[in-house]
């Protein structure tokens, strides 16, 4: 009918107009991206110096204190552990591993955040939160396995059974929920841990096993559990190792040298994008394996994503 034709024509024109708007926006983004790529480093340095000075005697004090502290710690390590690496290589390795992870990201000391990381405050908080939840959740999962009377190998199952994954999700949600008081929080998390343990063994827990699991859970939540303390050191080891990770697979290396101006959409850009994706995928896979080796398999995906997005 005529009405149907008008409606269909109007819908077609609207769709085409929307596609044209998207094409125009994409072209503008490409043009802006080229300018950002050219001027971003210079602009960022200008804004940094505008806020914190030009690294003179009285500027960027927190950064200087952190670097000096790392240099001192690294020099002490060199005296205790002799290696074939040059002093510069050893210092750089220390800065990107222990210096960054132990002395900054997961430090127990009250320090000022170095000015060079002033734009990464939220990222730091996210990594710390994921690490905290992973340590607590993995500790509770290990105790749940013991209460269920089964080995911890079930936590490394690939793929993880759907019904157990649902219980794992409930447990993870219980740890981040807002509660009205300590007792309510402990009760809510305990229920989730007991259900997770029952899902592992396929039946209800005995009263003795449930009581033991309850005591272990409270110890974890109060920070007095030895398993949790061990996993706390292991999660730091995980991030240290991923900070120093390198891909040895030759397929992940660039297949050609880049020189001159790179045009968006060119073969060079396409190759560069594929290489970056291959490196990212390799990093993710290695991070998952590393997390599993540290006993953090239940949250291996979360830790791998945190590592690749904030560190990798």
C-alpha positions in Angstrom: 0.0 0.0 0.0 1.0 3.7 -0.3 1.3 4.1 3.5 3.6 1.1 3.8 5.8 2.4 0.9 6.1 5.8 2.7 7.0 4.2 6.0 9.5 1.9 4.4 11.1 4.8 2.4 11.3 7.0 5.5 12.9 4.2 7.5 15.4 3.6 4.7 16.3 7.4 4.5 16.7 7.6 8.3 19.1 4.6 8.3 21.2 6.0 5.5 21.3 9.4 7.2 22.5 7.7 10.4 25.2 5.9 8.4 26.4 9.2 6.8 26.6 10.8 10.3 28.7 7.8 11.5 31.0 8.1 8.4 31.5 11.8 8.9 32.3 11.2 12.6 34.8 8.4 11.8 36.6 10.6 9.3 36.9 13.4 11.9 38.1 10.9 14.5 40.8 9.7 12.1 41.9 13.3 11.5 42.0 14.1 15.2 43.8 10.8 15.9 46.7 11.8 13.7 47.1 15.1 15.5 46.9 13.5 18.9 49.6 11.0 17.9 51.9 13.8 16.8 51.3 16.2 19.7 50.2 14.0 22.6 53.6 13.4 24.1 54.6 17.0 23.9 51.2 18.2 25.3 51.2 15.7 28.2 54.8 16.8 29.1 53.7 20.4 29.0 50.7 19.8 31.3 52.8 17.8 33.7 55.5 20.5 34.0 52.7 23.1 34.3 51.4 21.2 37.4 54.6 19.8 39.0 57.5 21.8 37.5 60.5 20.7 35.4 62.0 18.1 37.7 64.1 20.6 39.5 65.2 20.5 43.1 61.8 21.3 44.6 59.5 19.7 42.0 58.0 16.2 41.8 59.2 15.4 45.3 57.1 12.2 45.7 58.5 10.8 42.4 62.1 11.5 43.5 61.5 10.0 46.9 60.1 6.8 45.4 62.9 6.5 42.9 65.6 7.1 45.5 64.0 4.5 47.8 63.9 2.0 45.0 67.6 2.7 44.1 68.6 2.1 47.7 66.5 -1.1 48.0 67.9 -2.4 44.7 71.5 -1.6 45.7 71.1 -3.7 48.9 69.7 -6.6 46.8 72.7 -6.4 44.4 75.0 -7.0 47.3 73.1 -10.0 48.4 72.4 -11.5 44.9 75.1 -11.2 42.3 74.0 -11.5 38.6 75.4 -11.2 35.2 73.1 -8.3 34.3 74.5 -4.7 34.2 73.7 -2.3 37.0 71.3 -0.4 34.7 69.5 -3.5 33.6 69.1 -4.6 37.3 67.8 -1.2 38.3 65.3 -1.1 35.5 64.0 -4.6 36.2 63.7 -3.7 39.9 61.8 -0.5 39.1 59.2 -2.3 36.9 58.7 -5.2 39.2 59.4 -4.9 42.9 59.7 -1.1 42.8 56.3 -0.7 41.2 54.5 -3.6 42.8 55.9 -3.9 46.3 57.0 -0.3 46.9 54.0 1.4 45.3 51.0 -0.6 44.1 50.7 -2.9 47.2 52.9 -1.1 49.7 51.8 -1.1 53.4 53.5 2.2 54.0 51.7 5.5 53.9 53.4 7.3 51.0 52.5 10.0 48.5 51.7 8.8 45.1 54.5 9.8 42.6 53.5 12.7 40.4 54.2 10.6 37.3 51.3 8.4 38.3 48.9 11.3 39.0 46.5 10.2 36.3 46.5 6.5 37.4 44.9 6.8 40.8 41.7 5.2 39.8 43.6 2.4 38.0 45.7 1.7 41.1 42.5 1.4 43.2 40.9 -0.9 40.7 43.9 -3.3 40.6 44.1 -3.3 44.4 40.4 -4.1 44.7 40.6 -6.9 42.2 43.7 -8.3 44.0 41.9 -8.0 47.4 38.8 -9.8 46.2 40.9 -12.5 44.4 42.9 -13.2 47.6 39.8 -13.4 49.8 37.7 -15.3 47.3 40.5 -17.8 46.5 41.1 -18.4 50.2 37.4 -19.1 50.8 37.3 -21.4 47.8 40.2 -23.4 49.1 38.5 -23.8 52.5 35.3 -24.7 50.7 37.2 -27.5 49.0 38.5 -28.8 52.3 35.0 -28.7 53.8 33.6 -30.6 50.9 36.3 -33.2 51.2 37.6 -32.9 47.7 40.9 -31.8 46.2 41.6 -28.3 45.0 42.2 -29.5 41.4 38.5 -29.0 40.8 39.1 -25.3 40.9 41.4 -25.6 37.9 38.7 -27.4 35.8 38.6 -26.0 32.2 35.8 -25.4 31.4 34.5 -24.7 34.9 31.1 -26.5 35.4 28.2 -24.1 34.8 26.5 -24.8 38.2 29.7 -24.2 40.0 30.4 -21.0 38.0 27.0 -19.7 39.1 27.8 -20.3 42.7 31.2 -18.7 42.2 29.5 -15.6 40.8 27.1 -15.5 43.8 30.2 -15.7 46.1 31.9 -12.9 44.2 28.8 -10.7 44.4 28.5 -11.4 48.1 32.0 -10.1 48.7 31.3 -6.7 47.0 27.7 -6.2 48.4 27.1 -3.4 50.8 26.1 -4.6 54.3 24.8 -3.0 57.4 27.4 -4.1 59.9 30.2 -6.7 60.3 27.8 -9.5 61.5 25.5 -9.1 58.5 28.5 -9.1 56.1 29.9 -12.3 57.7 26.5 -14.0 57.6 25.9 -13.1 53.9 29.3 -14.3 52.8 29.2 -17.4 54.9 25.9 -18.5 53.2 27.5 -18.1 49.8 30.6 -20.0 50.9 28.5 -22.9 52.2 26.5 -23.1 49.0 29.7 -23.0 47.0 31.1 -25.9 49.0 27.9 -27.9 48.7 28.0 -27.4 44.9 31.6 -28.7 44.8 30.7 -32.0 46.5 27.1 -32.3 45.2 25.5 -32.6 48.6 24.9 -30.8 51.8 27.8 -30.4 54.2 27.8 -32.1 57.6 27.3 -30.0 60.7 31.0 -30.5 61.6 32.2 -29.5 58.2 29.9 -26.5 58.1 31.1 -25.3 61.5 34.7 -25.7 60.5 34.0 -23.7 57.3 32.3 -21.0 59.3 35.3 -20.6 61.5 37.7 -20.5 58.5 35.5 -17.9 56.8 35.4 -15.6 59.8 39.2 -15.9 60.1 39.6 -14.9 56.4 37.2 -11.9 56.7 39.1 -10.8 59.9 42.5 -11.1 58.2 43.8 -13.8 60.5 43.8 -16.8 58.1 47.3 -18.2 57.2 46.0 -19.3 53.7 44.9 -15.8 52.9 48.3 -14.3 54.0 50.0 -16.8 51.7 47.8 -15.9 48.8 48.4 -12.2 49.5 52.1 -12.7 48.9 51.3 -14.8 45.8 49.1 -12.2 44.2 52.0 -9.7 44.5 54.3 -12.3 43.0 51.8 -12.7 40.1 51.8 -9.0 39.3 55.6 -8.8 39.6 56.0 -11.7 37.1 53.6 -10.2 34.7 55.3 -6.8 34.8 58.5 -8.5 33.7 56.8 -10.7 31.1 58.1 -10.9 27.5 56.7 -12.8 24.6 59.3 -15.2 22.9 57.0 -16.4 20.1 58.5 -15.1 16.9 55.0 -14.9 15.3 54.2 -12.1 17.7 57.1 -10.0 16.5 56.5 -7.3 13.8 56.9 -8.7 10.4 58.3 -5.5 8.9 60.1 -2.4 10.0 58.1 0.8 10.1 59.5 4.0 8.7 58.0 7.3 7.6 54.4 8.4 8.2 51.9 5.6 8.8 48.6 6.2 7.0 45.5 5.1 8.9 44.0 2.1 7.1 47.3 1.2 5.4 48.8 -2.3 5.4 51.4 -1.2 8.0 48.6 -0.1 10.4 46.7 -3.4 9.8 49.8 -5.4 10.6 50.6 -3.4 13.7 47.0 -3.9 14.9 47.2 -7.6 14.4 50.6 -7.9 16.1 49.3 -5.9 19.1 46.3 -8.2 19.4 48.5 -11.3 19.2 50.7 -9.9 22.0 47.7 -9.0 24.1 46.2 -12.5 23.6 49.5 -14.1 24.5 49.8 -11.9 27.6 46.2 -12.8 28.7 46.8 -16.6 28.3 50.1 -16.4 30.2 48.5 -14.3 32.9 45.7 -16.8 33.4 48.2 -19.7 33.6 50.4 -17.7 36.1 47.3 -16.9 38.3 46.4 -20.6 38.4 49.9 -21.6 39.4 49.7 -19.3 42.3 46.4 -20.9 43.6 44.2 -18.0 42.3 42.5 -20.0 39.5 39.0 -19.1 40.5 39.8 -15.4 39.8 42.4 -16.0 37.1 40.4 -14.2 34.4 39.8 -11.1 36.6 43.5 -10.9 37.5 44.6 -11.4 33.8 42.3 -8.6 32.6 43.5 -6.3 35.4 47.1 -7.1 34.5 46.7 -6.6 30.7 44.6 -3.4 31.1 46.7 -1.7 33.8 50.1 -3.2 33.5 50.5 -5.1 30.2 
